[in-house]
Amino acid sequence: MARHLFDHALAESAIDRAFDRHVTCERGVLRVCEDLYDLHSYHRVFVVSIGKAAHTLVNALQMQAGDQFEGIVASSVEPPAQRRGFRYFCGGHPTPNQESIRAAEAILKSLNAQNTSSLVIFMLSGGGSSIAEKPIDDEICLEDLVATYHVLVHSGAPIADINAIRKHLSAIKGGRLAKAAYPAQQVSILVSDVPDNTPDALASGPTMPDSTSVEDCHRIAAKYGLIEQLPLSVRELFQRHALEETPKSDDPAFLRSRWWTVLSNASVIEACKSEAERSGFTVIIDNSCDDWDYARAADFLLARVRKSRVESGRVCLISGGEVTVKVTNGGIGGRNQQFSLDCAEKISGQNMTVLSAGTDGIDGNSPATGAIVDGTTMQRARVRGLDVKAYLAGFNAYPFFEALGDSIVTGPTGNNLRDLRILLAY
């Protein structure tokens, strides 16, 4: 049942369905949520699509408006087919590669060529922070950039804090793409993998006013002990207090800019909730453990679902957002499999099921996007001689779940709406 709920939520939150509701085009007038754009009134319309869902977004736009656009697509996966008029780049994730830098340079060059009679359609999705990237300082080489990303990703810091630093080290993030496109009319279509109250954290907010500051960067770096871990070229920017401030809401670049979220983690949660209710469960939604350590989140959610089961019988607890894992000696896996594995012993012998999975089809460095455990997992593991504690300590959850046949493998979904945790109690 948990896998059914997850698959249903993914299908209902598909990008083409979201565009049917929010992005349409009739007689040359493009509707993006509440905004209307007469495409014939612009001398040039240019599309920039960045992130794990970049290809899917371009396809959905062309399904609504036809094959009339030109632009740049930067994603971490190769496109099933290339659209006429678009240049394609295969950037790195979770760390940038040389193609990430080429993508950013191509985007900046194209945006600098726009003017007041241009319309720039930005389409942003999760993963964009590394997929298109150019350091703010030429002294930061690709090797140093990758090392910096590695330090940030494994710091245990929440994504909003990680992206605050990324923005101030980047020539395209934190509103700097909007500044490059000025004075063109701009609209950003967002498929969000960040908390709903921090939309400028999506892909590190390249088209939005930045709500974070240089001061925040120094505070975050100090809190997580990052300075000494960073490569010299980046460390010196912090030590010399040489980070440059990003564009804020009063910058002229945002006078003709609009932003609309067409999908987010809330979309997945609502689809899962509706299906669980149809299946006879009492549904509880609890996103309060977003950005918590995975073990703390597991204890909290399991306690909540156990209490609710006493009161309501069949219970489905749905939790969105992401948990954090501070990796000290990594094996193969990711935060979702680590969360599920931590739950295995805690629900052993009980009529409970726990699923944790990413909506992008990717969990950490593994081929899986998540995993399922239930009351029988521990018994089945013992039969196979699998030591749960050893796999947990080694951050090596994927081989454990592969051995039991309980990993969730979807392949890249072409979407990215954060994670979904489903806890069932009967």
PyMOL commands that set and color helices and strands:
alter all, ss='L'
color gray80, all
select helices_A, chain A and resi 2-12+15-22+39-41+54-65+98-112+128-131+142-153+159-168+176-181+199-204+214-223+227-229+232-239+252-254+265-278+294-312+335-346+377-383+388-393+397-404
alter helices_A, ss='H'
color red, helices_A
select strands_A, chain A and resi 23-26+29-32+35-38+44-50+70-75+86-90+118-125+185-191+257-263+282-285+315-321+352-358+370-374+407-408+419-425
alter strands_A, ss='S'
color yellow, strands_A
deselect
rebuild
show_as cartoon
